[in-house]
Amino acid sequence: MDDIFLQADSVTLSIDLQASPFSTREDTLASLWHELKANTVEPLQASALELTTFADECLFCALIQERPKVHYDDEDLLGPLPHLETQECTSSQPPNNDPIGLIYVHSSPAAIPAQEVNVGIVVCSQKRRRGYAREAMLLALGWVFDELKFHRAQAAIMDVAGKDRAILFFTSVGFSHEGIRRRSIYQPGMNGGDGEWKDVTYLAMLDTDWVVRKSLIARGCAPSTLWEELLNRHAREREALAMWEERHGRLKRSASMETVRRAPKSNAAEKQKMTLEEV
């Protein structure tokens, strides 16, 4: 199918965002787009409020769709086991046409020379905790780092009800916590009501992180919580300090006043002192 952008074992990413009027697909897309705008930064900053317009501003914006599982009858189950395992991992059948989520990779004109993108994702509540979001995000990150050769991917998470779940998700994929910008984005109120300034938490992954984290994720060693990520970073910093001390000698503690030194006297001052002593 020409509209399939990327695919993995359980999901496909399709760039076909069209839907027939009054269809279930249209209702699902509208619900996903509404949730995406309520939880992520880039849709709020889009030049228009429609999904298709936002998609045009992205490097790519795609639907997440399930790939159907292959079912076997009794005769198929009599076949050799290796063939059965291979068929369970992949399917030649087209994906389910109903979207289960949205994912985007966005980069402003100013950020493209810096090779930086912003990513965001939303999955229907009834399809969560099945690994679909993780698989879709890894597909997108592989495209960003392996195909586009970009330097950095960033996730900007607003201070909303689902913030902790989003931080946990991105941390488990391999993003690192970078900081919080307080009251940095304005979220309009519902039905034209008063809006509110929101804090934004930033997490990011570098291209070097991607190379390392791919192997960690494959072995199931990626951090599962933000605290675990912070502890891992602290351990890496201590290890780097130990290696530095091994090369340059151990750092010594000193009182703060020991770093204060008197300025050396100039030659002119020394000559003036000798002249006065002679007089």
N, C-alpha and C positions, 0 to 999 in steps of 0.2 A: 504494500500500500504506500502511495507516494507521500501521504500525510504523516506517516510514522517517522519521527525524527530520531529517536533512540529507543532501544528495547533491551530488557534484561529477562531473567527467568520468570518473574512474576508480574512485571508491569511493562507498559510501553508509554512513551511520551509522544503525543500526537499534536501537531501544530494546527490541526483543523479545529478552529474555534466556532465554526458555524453551527447553528441549530435551527430547526424548523419552528415557526411560530406556534406557541401554545403546546409545545411538546414537553415530555418529561426531561429531555436533554436540556432544553432551554431553561426550565425551572432549576435543574441541578446546577447549571452554569451560573445562573443569577445568584443562587445561594452561596456557591463557592466564592464568587467575586465579592459578594457582600462581606463574607467572613475574612477574605484576604485584605480588603480595605480597612476592616476594623482592627486588624492585628499587625499589619506590616507598614513600613514607612513609605516605600517607593510608590505604591498605588495612591497614597494620599497626596503625593507631590506630582502626580501625572497632570498633563495639560488638559485632560478631559476625564470625565467620570466613567466612560464606557470601557469595557474589557478589551474590545477590539482595538481601540485607540491606544490603550496602554501597551497592548501586545506589539503594536507597531513601533513603540519607543524602546522596546526591549531587544537585546541580542537574540533571545528567544523566550517565548511564553507558550507553554504546552499544557495539554490535558494529560493527567495521569489516568491510564486505563489498565484494568486487570487483563492479564493473559490467561485464557482458559486452561484449566488442567486437562490432561489427556486421560480419558477413561478407558478401561480395558474390560473386555468380556473374558469368559473362562478360557477360551482358546488362546487369547493373547497372553494370559498369565502363564501359559505353559511354555512360552518362549524362553530363551536364555536370559538370565538375570542381568548381565551387563547391558543388553539392549533395552530392557525394561527401565533400568536406572537412567539411561540416557534420555529416554522419552519422557520421563517424569520431570526432567530439568528444563526441557525446551518444548515448544509447541509450534507447529506450522499453522495452526488455526488463527484466524484474525482475532484481535482483541475485542473484548466486550465494548460496544459502542457507547455505553453509558460511562461518563467520566466519574472517577472517584476522588479527584483532586486537581489542583492547579500548581504549577511550578514555573518560576521565571528566573531569568538571568538578565540583569539590567545594568547598564553602564552609561553614565552621562558623557557628553562629548569631552568634558574636561578630564574625566577619569580614564578614558580610553588610552591616551598617551602614557598614563601611569600604569596601564595594564591591570586595572582594578575593576571588579564587578561586584554588584550586590545581588544576593540571592534571597528568595523567599518561597514558601511552600505552604499549602493548606490541603488537608485530606478530610473527607467526610467523616463525621464522628463514628458512624457504624463500621467504617473500614480501618479504624486506627488500631494500633497494637498488633498489626499483622506483618510489619516490616516493609509495607509498601512505600511509606515516606522515605525511609532510609535508603531503599533501593533506588528510588527516583532521584534523590539528592546525590547519591554516589554517581549515577549516570551523568547528571548535570555537571558535577565537579570534574569528572573525567573528561568531559567535553571542554570545559574551561581551561584546565591545566594541560591536558595531553594534546588536544587539537588546536585550541587557540593560543596556547603557550602564554597564558596570562600569568601575572605575578602574584595576585592576591584576590581572594574572595571574601566578602564581608556579609554578615547578617546583622541587620539593625532591628532590634526587638523592642516594641513599645511596651510601656508599663500598663498592661491590661491583664485581664483575668487569666489568660493562657500563657503569660510570660514565663513562669517557671517551667512549664512543660516544653516550651520552645527552647529555652536555654538548655534544658536537659537533652533535648533532641540534638541540637547542634554540637553540644559538647561530646555526645556519644559518637557523632560522625567524625569528630576530630578537630573542631574549631576551638580556639583559645579565647578566653575572656580577656577583653582589652580595656574596658572601662564603661562609664555611664556618663552621658551628656544630660544634665538636668534641664527639664522643661524646654527641650530643644525642638519639639514639633507640636503643632496645634491640631487637635482632632476635633472637627466640627461636631456639634450635638445632633442628636436624632431629631428628624422632622423640623429642622431649622432652629432647634433650641441652642442654648449657650454651649459652646464647646469648652475644651479644657486643654491646657498645656501638659504634655506627657514627657516623662523621662524616657530616654532611649538607651538600651544596653547594646553594646557593640561586641560581637565576637568575629573572629577572622581566622582564615587559613591561608598560609603562604604556599607557594609552589614547592618549596623545600619540605614544608609540613606534609604536603600531599604525598610526596614520594615516600616519606617515612611512615605516615599514617596508613597508607595502603597496605603495607605489610603488617602493621599492628592490627588493623581491622580484620585482615584475613586470618590472623591468629587469635582474634577475639580479645586483644589486649588493650583496646581503646578505652579511655576513661568513661565511666558511666555517669558521673556526676560532676558538677562544677567544682566541688571541694576536692574530688580526686584529681581533677585537672590542675588545680592550684598546688596541691601537694606534690604532684609529679613535676610541675615546673620548679618548685622549691628544691626538690631533690636534684634536678638537672643543674640548677644554679650552684648548689653545694658541690656537686661533682666537678663543675667547671672551675670553681674556686680552688678545689683540692689539686686539680691538674696545674693550675697557674702557680700555686705554692710549690709544687714539686719541681717546676722549671726555674722559678725565681727565688726560692727560699720562703720560709714561713713568715707570714705577716706578724708583726709584733704590736702588742697593745701599748699605747703611751697616753699619758695624761694630756688633756687638751692644751694646757699651757706650754707643754714641751714643743708644740708646733710653732709657738711664737718666738721669733728670733729678732734680736736687735739688728738694725740696719748697719752694715759696715761703714766705718767712718771714711770720709773721702780724704784724699791726699792733701787738699787745701786746708781741711780742718786740722789735720795732724801738723802741718807747717805752722798754722796760726797758734796752736797750742805750744809748740816748741819756741816760737818767738816770744810769747808771753812769759814762758818760764825763764828765758834768757834775760829778759828785762827785769 
